[in-house]
Amino acid sequence: MELMNLIEDVSRQRLHLEILKADPGINTDSLEKCDALLNGIAYSLDELISTAWIPTEPATLKTLLTRTVENINGAHDAVNDGILSVDPSKADHLLRLKLGLLCVDTLDFMLEMLVAALARTPEMVN
């Protein structure tokens, strides 16, 4: 996924969350969790844009690759678990699921960037 698409998706989900906050029939605790998750995703994307987050040291790069894959697997597991408890008639449940998938997409983007960086390391080029 492209970085711009991720940013646009965060904006769409933020708007959706604000609409849900105006609905008195939706559990505010659930929306607070959605808000925290969305803020975390937005912060991560901001870090990807504004910092030199990809390590130049091959060993550190490989460690970050490993941790990113572990995080992707954990996020997939959380989404899979969440699917089982989603009530499609509750908009906040669907938003939580969408945010989980957005987390996976963000981690996938990071993994793509890390793999590309690994391919450029001297030991991989030779």
Secondary structure as the mmCIF struct_conf table of DSSP 4:
data_model
#
loop_
_struct_conf.conf_type_id
_struct_conf.id
_struct_conf.beg_label_comp_id
_struct_conf.beg_label_asym_id
_struct_conf.beg_label_seq_id
_struct_conf.end_label_comp_id
_struct_conf.end_label_asym_id
_struct_conf.end_label_seq_id
HELX_RH_AL_P HELX_RH_AL_P1 LEU A 3 LYS A 21
TURN_TY1_P TURN_TY1_P1 ALA A 22 ALA A 22
TURN_TY1_P TURN_TY1_P2 PRO A 24 GLY A 25
BEND BEND1 ILE A 26 ILE A 26
HELX_RH_AL_P HELX_RH_AL_P2 THR A 28 SER A 50
BEND BEND2 THR A 51 THR A 51
BEND BEND3 ILE A 54 ILE A 54
BEND BEND4 THR A 56 GLU A 57
HELX_RH_AL_P HELX_RH_AL_P3 PRO A 58 SER A 85
TURN_TY1_P TURN_TY1_P3 PRO A 88 SER A 89
HELX_RH_AL_P HELX_RH_AL_P4 ALA A 91 ALA A 119
TURN_TY1_P TURN_TY1_P4 ARG A 120 ARG A 120
BEND BEND5 THR A 121 THR A 121
HELX_RH_AL_P HELX_RH_AL_P5 PRO A 122 VAL A 125
#
